[in-house]
Amino acid sequence: MVRLFTEGAGMIEARAMGVREERSKMRYALQPFTFIRVSLVRGKREWRVAGAEALKNPYLSANDRACRGAIVRTARSLERLIHGEEENATLFHLVTDSVTELASKGTEVAERTALFRLLTQLGYVAPNPALTLVVQARTLSDALEHLEPSMHDLMAEHIAEALTVSHL
């Protein structure tokens, strides 16, 4: 079973048969944190992976251990926050951009900003006028450019409150 975050179906679990075998062509594509082009078939009870092609793996191309850690923590947060299959192209692009940026800028500030933007998009954080530019920025890099030192603590407070209230 693999967990996939897709643009068209949201977070799904799919069965991938025989991918651990040495002769499997999909085994490299279905590695954790890999961006893939995947063919899925909806069965009676579950999704099945019919084919997969690896595009890139930000985790493997990350600059250092801190960047890889930021990617892992962001992915784990997403698994806790996203439930069920629901199409959300905006969230998908936000996640792919954040993971790609964290591979090169795995700082605590970048990770916190990415998580704040994801929580806001998912509705766990109420809009705050002081952080509007950070939330509405097209990319994580743009959001980091708009970030002022006074916003760091404010974002941390909103994140802590959202996770406490939601029991995550």
C-alpha positions as CSV (number, residue, x, y, z in Angstrom):
1,M,0.0,0.0,0.0
2,V,1.3,3.4,-0.9
3,R,-0.1,6.8,0.1
4,L,-0.2,9.4,-2.7
5,F,-1.1,13.0,-2.7
6,T,-2.6,13.8,-6.1
7,E,-3.9,16.9,-7.7
8,G,-7.1,15.4,-8.9
9,A,-8.1,13.1,-6.0
10,G,-6.3,14.5,-2.9
11,M,-4.7,12.1,-0.5
12,I,-5.3,8.5,-1.5
13,E,-4.1,5.0,-0.6
14,A,-3.4,2.6,-3.5
15,R,-2.3,-0.9,-3.8
16,A,0.9,-1.4,-5.8
17,M,1.5,-5.1,-6.6
18,G,5.0,-6.5,-7.0
19,V,6.8,-3.2,-6.6
20,R,9.4,-4.7,-4.2
21,E,10.5,-7.2,-6.8
22,E,13.9,-6.5,-8.4
23,R,12.3,-6.7,-11.9
24,S,9.6,-4.1,-11.1
25,K,9.8,-1.0,-13.2
26,M,7.8,1.0,-10.7
27,R,10.0,0.3,-7.6
28,Y,12.1,3.5,-8.0
29,A,9.1,5.7,-8.8
30,L,7.2,4.7,-5.7
31,Q,9.9,5.8,-3.2
32,P,8.9,8.2,-0.4
33,F,8.8,11.9,-1.3
34,T,9.0,11.3,-5.1
35,F,7.1,13.4,-7.6
36,I,5.6,10.9,-10.0
37,R,3.4,10.5,-13.0
38,V,1.1,7.7,-12.0
39,S,-1.7,5.7,-13.7
40,L,-4.4,4.7,-11.2
41,V,-7.3,2.3,-11.6
42,R,-10.3,2.5,-9.3
43,G,-11.3,-1.0,-8.2
44,K,-14.4,-2.0,-6.2
45,R,-12.8,-1.3,-2.8
46,E,-9.5,0.5,-3.5
47,W,-7.2,2.3,-5.9
48,R,-4.5,0.3,-7.8
49,V,-1.3,1.6,-9.2
50,A,-1.1,0.5,-12.9
51,G,2.0,2.4,-13.7
52,A,4.4,5.0,-12.3
53,E,7.2,7.1,-13.7
54,A,9.5,9.1,-11.4
55,L,9.9,12.8,-12.2
56,K,12.1,14.0,-9.3
57,N,12.8,13.4,-5.7
58,P,13.3,16.5,-3.6
59,Y,14.4,14.5,-0.6
60,L,17.3,12.9,-2.5
61,S,18.3,16.2,-4.0
62,A,18.1,18.1,-0.7
63,N,21.1,20.2,0.2
64,D,21.7,18.7,3.6
65,R,20.2,16.8,6.5
66,A,18.3,19.8,7.8
67,C,16.5,20.2,4.5
68,R,15.6,16.5,4.4
69,G,14.3,16.7,7.9
70,A,12.1,19.7,7.0
71,I,10.7,17.7,4.1
72,V,9.9,14.7,6.3
73,R,8.2,16.8,9.0
74,T,6.1,18.6,6.4
75,A,5.0,15.3,4.8
76,R,4.1,13.9,8.2
77,S,2.1,17.0,9.0
78,L,0.2,16.6,5.8
79,E,-0.6,13.0,6.5
80,R,-2.1,14.1,9.9
81,L,-4.0,17.1,8.4
82,I,-5.4,15.8,5.2
83,H,-8.2,13.2,5.4
84,G,-10.1,11.5,2.6
85,E,-10.2,12.1,-1.1
86,E,-10.9,15.6,-2.1
87,E,-9.7,17.5,-5.1
88,N,-7.8,20.7,-4.2
89,A,-5.4,21.8,-7.0
90,T,-4.4,24.9,-5.0
91,L,-3.3,22.8,-2.0
92,F,-1.5,20.4,-4.4
93,H,0.6,23.2,-5.9
94,L,1.2,24.7,-2.5
95,V,2.6,21.4,-1.3
96,T,4.7,20.7,-4.3
97,D,6.2,24.2,-4.2
98,S,6.9,24.0,-0.5
99,V,8.6,20.6,-0.7
100,T,10.7,21.7,-3.6
101,E,11.7,24.9,-1.8
102,L,12.4,23.1,1.5
103,A,14.9,20.9,-0.4
104,S,17.1,23.9,-0.8
105,K,16.0,26.1,2.1
106,G,15.3,23.8,5.0
107,T,15.6,26.4,7.6
108,E,13.3,26.6,10.6
109,V,11.8,29.8,9.3
110,A,11.1,28.3,5.8
111,E,9.5,25.1,7.4
112,R,7.3,27.2,9.7
113,T,6.2,29.4,6.9
114,A,5.4,26.4,4.7
115,L,3.4,24.8,7.5
116,F,1.6,28.0,8.3
117,R,0.6,28.4,4.6
118,L,-0.6,24.8,4.5
119,L,-2.7,25.2,7.7
120,T,-4.2,28.4,6.3
121,Q,-5.1,26.7,3.0
122,L,-6.7,23.8,4.8
123,G,-8.8,26.1,7.1
124,Y,-7.1,25.3,10.4
125,V,-5.8,28.9,10.7
126,A,-8.1,32.0,10.5
127,P,-7.0,34.8,8.2
128,N,-4.8,37.4,9.8
129,P,-4.4,40.8,8.1
130,A,-0.7,41.0,9.4
131,L,0.1,37.8,7.5
132,T,-1.9,38.3,4.3
133,L,1.2,38.8,2.1
134,V,2.7,35.5,3.4
135,V,-0.4,33.5,2.8
136,Q,-1.2,35.0,-0.6
137,A,2.4,34.8,-2.0
138,R,2.6,32.7,-5.1
139,T,5.5,30.6,-3.9
140,L,7.3,29.8,-0.6
141,S,10.3,31.9,-1.8
142,D,8.0,34.9,-2.3
143,A,6.4,34.4,1.1
144,L,9.9,34.3,2.7
145,E,10.7,37.6,1.0
146,H,7.6,39.3,2.6
147,L,8.3,37.8,6.0
148,E,9.4,40.3,8.7
149,P,11.0,39.2,12.0
150,S,7.9,40.3,13.9
151,M,5.8,37.7,11.9
152,H,7.8,34.7,13.1
153,D,6.3,34.6,16.6
154,L,2.8,35.4,15.2
155,M,3.0,32.4,12.8
156,A,4.3,30.1,15.6
157,E,1.3,31.2,17.8
158,H,-1.2,30.5,15.1
159,I,0.4,27.1,14.3
160,A,0.4,26.1,17.9
161,E,-3.2,27.2,18.4
162,A,-4.4,25.4,15.3
163,L,-2.7,22.1,16.3
164,T,-4.0,22.4,19.9
165,V,-7.6,23.1,18.9
166,S,-7.7,20.5,16.2
167,H,-6.1,17.9,18.6
168,L,-3.4,17.1,16.0
